[in-house]
C-alpha cells in the first residue's frame, strides 16, 4: 500500500481511467436529460395553434377548457364577446352571467400572422346540454343553446304552463300601463291566462330580463310605430324592462322626437323614455294606418290626405335615430274609421281614382307593401338598423261584431287548442310584403289566435255595462310574448 499509485502497473491504470470516463459520461447524460425536462411544458399546458383543437380532448373539463380559451384569447388569438353579440359589430355591453360558461365555437379562420381567430364565438352556460358535444369538437343540433336561433320559426310551437309567469305584476306598473288594460284592477277574477308561456317548436327563446334587454340595447333606440295594439306592445315592454316597478331614473325624452301634447289634444302622438344606465330609448308613435297624413288645404271641416304610398312624416324624419323598428297596422282599415277620421285616399300626391285601390283591402295592401319597400330601401343607408313588420293581432268577437253585441266571454285558456303546426304565416299580406326584403316579419297572428281568453272582454275599472273589447289584450298578457319573440330576434 505504501507504493500508492506509482506501484500500479500501466494496464491497471488504463482500466481505472476508462471506468472514470464512462461514469462521467453517464452522469452528464442523466443530468442533461433532467435539465431539459424541467424546461419542457407538460401536455396539459400546450396551447394548440387552432382553437378547434381545444375541444378535442374528451377528458378536459368545461372549466379547464374555459381557462385554456381565456389564456389563448388574452394572448391575442381570439376576441371573447358577450352573449348574443355579433363579433363583427360588437359593443362593450358587460353581459351579466352568474353560471359558469365555456366558449362555444362554430369554426375558425387563420388571418395573416398564423393566429387562429374564431369566426363565430358565443358564451353558453356550462350546464347546457350542448356543452358536452362542443367539448368533443362536434357541432350540436340542440337548438336550445343556439344564440339567435338562426332559421328558427318562432311562430310555430305551443303554449305551456309556466309558474314563473307573469313577468311583472298586474297590480303594478302604473307608471307605464294604462289602467283600462290592467285587468287585475278590474272585477275580473280569473288570471290563468297570465301563467302561459310560448315555446317555439325547434328552438328555445332565451329568458327575458330587464338588465339583459338594456345591455343588448345599450346606446340604442327601439321604436314602435302603429295603432293601439302597437301601443299595447310598447307599454308591455316598458313593464317588462322595469318589472313593473317605479323608476324615477327613467327620463321622458318625448320632446326630442316632437312627441309633446298639442293644445286641446287628449294625449300626445306618442311617448319616448330613456334608461340612462345604458342610454337605451324606447318610444311609440301613433300611426294607425302607417301612411302619411296631412291636412287638405281649403277643406272645411278639415279633411286629411291619406297618402297610401308615402311613409309617415315622423318615420322619414327620425329613422336615422332608430336601431330597432317595429311597424304594425290593420284594424283601422275599415270604412267607418276612414269616414270618422275624414281620411281621403291619395296616390302619387293626388286623390285616388283607381277602383281596385279604393277597396279597403286594396288600399291596405298598397300601403303595407309601399312602406316595407321604402324601409327596405333605407336599410343600406343605416346598416345597423333592424326593421320588423308585426303581423296582425287577431280579434275574437263571437256572435256579432264590436258594435253588434259581439262577445269574448271564454275564460278557459287554450280551449281552442294550444299548438301552431303550420309553417306559413296566418297574415299572408304581411308575409308577402316582407318577402325578398331586409324587413323581418314579427309573426304573432296564429299563436295569438289561440288565446281568446286573454282579451279585456266585458271587464272594466268602473264595471259599467257596454260593448266588449275583444280586440285589445289584458296586460300582463299576450303582447308580452310578442316582445319576447322580438327580443329573441334583436
C-alpha positions in Angstrom: 0.0 0.0 0.0 2.9 2.3 0.5 3.8 2.2 -3.2 0.5 4.2 -3.9 -0.4 4.8 -7.4 3.2 4.5 -8.5 3.1 0.8 -7.7 0.3 0.2 -10.2 1.1 -1.3 -13.5 0.2 0.5 -16.7 -2.7 -1.8 -17.7 -4.3 -1.3 -14.3 -4.2 2.5 -14.6 -5.7 2.3 -18.1 -8.7 0.3 -16.8 -9.3 2.8 -14.0 -9.2 5.8 -16.3 -11.6 4.1 -18.8 -14.0 3.4 -15.9 -13.9 7.0 -14.7 -14.6 8.3 -18.3 -17.6 6.0 -18.7 -19.0 7.0 -15.3 -18.6 10.7 -16.2 -20.4 10.3 -19.5 -23.3 8.5 -17.8 -23.7 11.2 -15.2 -23.6 14.0 -17.7 -26.2 12.3 -19.9 -28.6 11.9 -16.9 -28.1 15.5 -15.8 -28.7 16.9 -19.3 -32.0 14.9 -19.6 -33.3 16.2 -16.3 -32.5 19.8 -17.0 -34.3 19.7 -20.4 -37.3 18.0 -18.9 -37.7 20.8 -16.3 -38.0 23.3 -19.1 -40.4 21.3 -21.3 -44.2 22.2 -20.9 -46.5 19.4 -19.9 -49.1 18.2 -22.4 -51.9 19.9 -20.5 -50.1 23.3 -20.8 -49.6 23.2 -24.6 -51.9 25.7 -26.4 -52.8 24.3 -29.8 -52.4 26.6 -32.9 -56.1 26.2 -33.8 -59.0 26.9 -31.5 -60.9 23.9 -32.7 -58.2 21.6 -31.3 -59.1 22.7 -27.8 -62.4 20.9 -27.9 -61.0 17.5 -29.0 -59.9 16.2 -25.6 -62.8 14.2 -24.0 -61.1 14.3 -20.6 -61.0 18.0 -20.4 -63.5 19.6 -18.0 -65.6 22.6 -19.1 -63.8 24.8 -16.6 -60.4 23.7 -17.8 -61.5 24.4 -21.4 -62.6 27.9 -20.4 -59.2 28.6 -18.8 -57.4 27.5 -21.9 -59.5 29.6 -24.2 -59.3 32.7 -22.0 -55.5 32.3 -21.9 -55.4 31.9 -25.6 -57.7 34.9 -26.0 -55.6 37.1 -23.8 -52.6 36.4 -26.0 -54.4 37.9 -29.0 -55.6 34.7 -30.6 -59.4 35.5 -30.4 -61.9 38.0 -29.2 -64.2 36.9 -26.4 -67.6 38.6 -26.6 -70.8 38.8 -24.6 -73.9 36.7 -25.1 -75.8 37.4 -28.3 -73.4 39.9 -29.8 -72.2 39.9 -33.4 -68.4 39.7 -33.2 -68.1 41.8 -36.3 -70.1 44.7 -34.8 -70.0 44.3 -31.0 -70.3 47.0 -28.4 -69.0 46.9 -24.8 -72.1 45.5 -23.0 -70.8 43.6 -19.9 -73.4 40.8 -20.1 -74.4 39.5 -16.7 -73.9 35.8 -16.4 -73.9 34.0 -13.0 -73.4 30.4 -14.2 -70.0 29.0 -15.3 -69.6 29.1 -19.0 -67.4 27.9 -21.8 -66.7 29.4 -25.2 -68.8 27.9 -27.9 -67.1 28.0 -31.4 -68.5 27.2 -34.8 -65.5 27.4 -36.9 -62.2 29.3 -37.2 -60.1 31.0 -39.8 -56.5 32.0 -39.8 -55.7 35.6 -40.5 -52.2 36.7 -41.6 -49.7 36.0 -38.9 -50.8 32.5 -38.2 -53.1 33.2 -35.2 -56.4 31.5 -35.2 -59.4 33.8 -34.9 -62.9 32.4 -34.1 -65.3 33.1 -36.9 -68.3 32.9 -34.5 -68.0 32.5 -30.8 -70.7 32.5 -28.2 -70.9 32.1 -24.4 -73.1 29.2 -23.4 -74.0 28.1 -19.8 -71.9 25.2 -18.6 -74.9 23.2 -17.7 -76.3 23.5 -21.2 -77.0 20.1 -22.8 -74.9 21.1 -25.8 -71.7 21.8 -23.9 -70.6 18.1 -23.9 -70.8 17.8 -27.7 -68.9 21.1 -28.2 -66.1 19.9 -25.9 -65.8 16.8 -28.1 -65.5 19.0 -31.1 -68.8 18.1 -32.6 -71.4 20.5 -33.8 -74.7 20.1 -31.8 -78.1 20.1 -33.3 -79.7 21.1 -30.0 -81.2 24.4 -30.8 -81.9 25.3 -27.2 -78.3 26.6 -27.0 -78.3 28.4 -30.3 -77.8 32.1 -29.7 -80.0 34.0 -32.1 -81.6 30.7 -33.3 -80.9 31.4 -37.0 -83.6 29.8 -39.1 -86.0 29.4 -36.2 -89.7 29.8 -36.9 -90.8 31.5 -33.7 -94.5 31.4 -34.8 -94.6 27.6 -34.8 -94.8 25.9 -31.4 -97.2 25.6 -28.4 -98.3 27.3 -25.2 -97.1 25.8 -22.0 -97.9 26.5 -18.3 -95.1 28.3 -16.5 -95.4 29.1 -12.8 -92.8 31.8 -13.1 -95.3 34.0 -15.1 -96.2 36.8 -15.3 -93.1 38.8 -15.9 -94.5 41.8 -13.9 -97.3 42.4 -11.5 -100.8 43.1 -12.9 -101.4 45.3 -9.9 -98.3 47.4 -10.5 -96.6 49.1 -13.5 -98.9 52.1 -13.0 -96.1 54.3 -14.3 -96.4 52.9 -17.8 -99.5 50.8 -18.1 -102.9 52.3 -19.0 -105.5 51.4 -16.3 -108.0 50.2 -18.9 -105.6 47.4 -19.9 -104.6 46.4 -16.4 -107.2 43.6 -15.9 -106.0 43.0 -12.3 -107.5 46.3 -11.5 -110.9 45.3 -12.8 -113.6 43.0 -11.4 -112.1 40.1 -13.3 -111.3 37.1 -11.0 -109.7 34.5 -13.3 -106.0 35.0 -14.2 -104.9 31.6 -15.6 -104.1 33.4 -18.8 -101.1 35.0 -17.1 -99.4 31.7 -16.5 -98.8 30.6 -20.1 -95.5 30.9 -22.0 -94.9 30.4 -25.7 -92.5 27.7 -26.6 -91.3 27.5 -30.3 -91.1 24.0 -31.7 -87.5 23.8 -32.8 -85.7 26.4 -30.7 -85.7 27.9 -27.3 -86.2 31.6 -26.6 -83.8 33.0 -24.0 -85.4 34.2 -20.8 -86.3 37.9 -20.9 -84.9 40.1 -18.2 -84.8 43.9 -18.0 -81.0 44.1 -17.4 -80.2 41.8 -20.3 -82.5 43.7 -22.6 -81.0 47.0 -21.7 -77.5 45.6 -22.1 -78.4 44.3 -25.6 -79.9 47.7 -26.4 -77.1 49.8 -25.0 -76.8 53.2 -26.8 -79.7 52.2 -29.0 -83.3 53.2 -29.7 -86.3 50.9 -30.2 -89.3 52.5 -31.9 -92.9 51.1 -32.2 -94.9 52.8 -34.9 -98.5 51.7 -35.4 -102.0 51.5 -33.9 -103.3 51.0 -30.4 -102.1 47.3 -30.5 -98.6 48.8 -31.1 -99.2 51.0 -28.1 -100.0 47.9 -26.0 -96.8 46.3 -27.1 -94.9 49.4 -26.2 -96.5 49.5 -22.7 -95.9 45.8 -22.3 -92.2 46.3 -23.0 -91.9 49.2 -20.6 -93.4 47.0 -17.8 -91.2 44.0 -18.7 -88.0 46.0 -18.6 -88.8 47.7 -15.3 -90.6 44.5 -13.8 -93.5 46.9 -13.2 -91.6 48.9 -10.6 -91.5 52.7 -10.3 -88.3 54.1 -11.9 -87.5 57.7 -11.0 -84.3 57.5 -13.1 -86.1 56.9 -16.4 -86.3 60.1 -18.4 -89.1 61.4 -20.6 -87.4 62.4 -23.8 -90.6 62.8 -26.0 -89.6 66.3 -26.8 -86.5 65.1 -28.7 -88.9 63.4 -31.1 -91.6 66.0 -31.2 -93.9 63.9 -29.0 -95.5 66.6 -27.0 -99.2 67.1 -26.2 -100.7 69.6 -28.5 -103.1 72.2 -27.3 -106.6 70.8 -26.8 -105.3 67.3 -27.5 -106.3 64.3 -25.3 -102.8 62.9 -25.5 -99.5 63.3 -27.4 -98.9 61.4 -30.6 -96.6 59.1 -28.7 -94.1 58.7 -25.9 -90.4 58.2 -25.6 -88.5 57.1 -22.5 -84.7 56.7 -21.9 -82.9 54.5 -19.4 -79.8 56.5 -18.6 -78.0 53.4 -17.1 -77.5 52.1 -20.7 -78.6 55.0 -22.8 -81.5 52.9 -24.1 -84.6 54.6 -25.6 -88.0 53.0 -26.1 -90.6 55.0 -28.0 -94.1 54.7 -29.5 -95.6 56.8 -32.3 -99.3 56.6 -33.2 -99.8 55.9 -36.9 -102.9 53.6 -37.2 -102.6 53.4 -41.0 -98.8 53.5 -41.4 -99.2 56.1 -44.2 -98.6 59.8 -44.3 -101.5 62.1 -43.3 -101.6 65.8 -44.0 -104.5 68.3 -43.9 -106.1 69.1 -47.3 -105.9 72.9 -47.8 -109.2 74.6 -48.1 -111.3 71.8 -46.7 -113.8 72.8 -44.0 -114.2 70.9 -41.8 -110.6 69.7 -42.3 -110.1 66.5 -44.4 -106.8 64.7 -44.4 -105.0 63.3 -47.4 -104.2 59.7 -46.7 -101.1 59.1 -48.8 -101.2 55.3 -49.4 -97.7 55.3 -51.0 -95.9 57.5 -48.6 -94.4 56.7 -45.1 -95.4 58.8 -42.1 -93.5 62.1 -41.9 -92.4 61.1 -38.4 -90.7 57.9 -39.7 -89.0 59.8 -42.5 -87.8 62.5 -40.1 -86.4 60.2 -37.3 -85.5 56.9 -39.0 -81.8 57.8 -38.7 -82.1 57.7 -34.9 -83.6 54.2 -34.7 -81.7 50.9 -34.2 -84.8 48.7 -34.0 -88.1 49.5 -35.7 -91.4 47.7 -35.2 -94.3 48.6 -37.5 -97.9 47.4 -37.4 -101.3 48.3 -38.8 -104.6 46.5 -39.5 -107.7 47.2 -37.6 -108.2 50.8 -38.7 -108.7 49.7 -42.2 -112.4 49.9 -42.5 -114.9 52.4 -44.0 -116.2 53.5 -40.6 -112.7 54.6 -39.4 -111.8 56.3 -42.6 -115.0 58.3 -42.6 -114.8 59.2 -38.9 -111.3 60.4 -39.3 -112.1 62.2 -42.6 -109.3 60.4 -44.4 -109.2 60.7 -48.2 -107.1 58.2 -50.2 -104.3 59.7 -52.2 -101.8 58.1 -54.5 -98.9 59.8 -56.2 -99.9 63.0 -54.5 -103.4 63.2 -55.9 -106.8 61.8 -55.0 -107.0 58.1 -55.9 -109.2 57.2 -58.9 -108.2 53.5 -59.1 -111.2 51.4 -58.1 -109.1 48.5 -57.1 -107.1 50.6 -54.7 -110.3 52.3 -53.5 -111.3 49.0 -52.0 -110.2 48.8 -48.3 -108.3 45.6 -48.9 -106.5 47.0 -51.9 -105.6 50.2 -50.1 -104.3 48.4 -47.1 -102.2 46.1 -49.3 -100.7 49.0 -51.2 -99.8 50.8 -48.0 -98.1 47.9 -46.3 -96.1 47.0 -49.4 -95.2 50.6 -50.0 -93.9 51.3 -46.5 -92.0 48.0 -46.4 -90.4 48.7 -49.7 -89.4 52.2 -48.5 -87.9 50.9 -45.3 -86.0 48.3 -47.2 -84.6 51.0 -49.5 -83.3 52.8 -46.4 -81.5 49.8 -44.8 -78.3 50.2 -46.9 -78.1 53.8 -45.5 -78.4 52.6 -41.9 -76.5 49.2 -41.7 -77.2 48.7 -38.0 -81.0 49.1 -38.3 -83.2 46.1 -37.7 -86.7 46.5 -39.0 -89.8 44.4 -38.3 -93.3 44.3 -39.6 -95.5 42.8 -36.9 -98.3 40.7 -38.3 -102.0 41.2 -37.5 -103.2 40.9 -33.9 -106.4 38.8 -34.1 -109.8 39.8 -32.8 -112.1 37.3 -31.1 -115.7 38.6 -31.4 -118.3 35.8 -31.2 -122.0 36.1 -32.0 -121.6 39.6 -33.5 -119.0 42.4 -34.0 -117.8 45.1 -31.7 -120.9 47.2 -32.4 -123.5 44.4 -32.7 -123.2 42.6 -29.4 -120.1 40.5 -30.1 -118.6 38.8 -27.1 -115.5 37.0 -25.9 -116.6 35.6 -22.6 -114.4 32.5 -22.6 -112.1 32.3 -19.5 -110.6 28.9 -20.1 -107.1 29.1 -21.6 -106.4 27.1 -24.8 -110.0 25.8 -25.2 -109.4 26.0 -28.9 -106.0 24.3 -29.0 -102.5 25.1 -27.8 -100.3 24.4 -30.8 -99.4 26.1 -34.1 -98.1 23.4 -36.5 -98.1 25.2 -39.9 -95.1 26.9 -41.3 -96.8 29.7 -43.2 -98.0 32.9 -41.6 -101.7 33.5 -40.8 -101.2 37.0 -42.1 -100.4 36.5 -45.8 -100.4 40.2 -46.6 -97.7 41.0 -44.2 -95.7 37.8 -45.1 -95.9 38.7 -48.8 -94.9 42.3 -48.2 -91.6 41.4 -46.4 -90.6 38.6 -48.7 -87.4 39.3 -50.5 -86.7 42.4 -48.4 -84.4 43.1 -45.4 -87.5 43.8 -43.2 -88.3 40.8 -41.0 -91.8 39.5 -40.1 -92.6 39.5 -36.4 -95.2 36.8 -36.8 -97.6 36.7 -33.9 -101.0 36.1 -35.5 -101.5 32.3 -35.2 -100.1 32.0 -31.7 -102.3 34.9 -30.5 -105.4 33.4 -32.3 -105.3 30.5 -29.7 -105.7 33.0 -26.8 -109.3 34.3 -27.0 -109.5 34.3 -23.2 -106.8 37.0 -22.9 -108.8 40.0 -24.1 -110.2 42.8 -22.0 -113.7 41.4 -22.7 -116.5 42.8 -20.6 -114.3 43.9 -17.7 -113.6 47.5 -16.8 -112.5 49.5 -13.8 -115.9 51.0 -13.2 -117.7 47.7 -14.0 -120.1 49.5 -16.3 -122.1 47.6 -19.0 -121.1 48.2 -22.6 -119.6 46.8 -25.7 -117.0 44.1 -25.0 -113.4 44.7 -26.0 -112.3 41.6 -27.9 -109.6 43.4 -29.7 -107.2 44.7 -27.0 -105.4 42.4 -24.6 -105.1 42.2 -20.8 -101.7 43.2 -19.5 -99.7 41.2 -18.4 -100.7 39.1 -21.3 -100.3 38.2 -24.9 -98.2 41.2 -26.0 -95.5 40.2 -23.5 -94.9 37.2 -25.7 -94.7 39.4 -28.8 -91.8 41.2 -27.1 -90.1 38.0 -26.0 -90.1 36.9 -29.7 -88.8 40.4 -30.7 -86.1 40.2 -28.1 -85.0 36.8 -29.4 -84.5 38.4 -32.9 -82.6 41.5 -31.9 
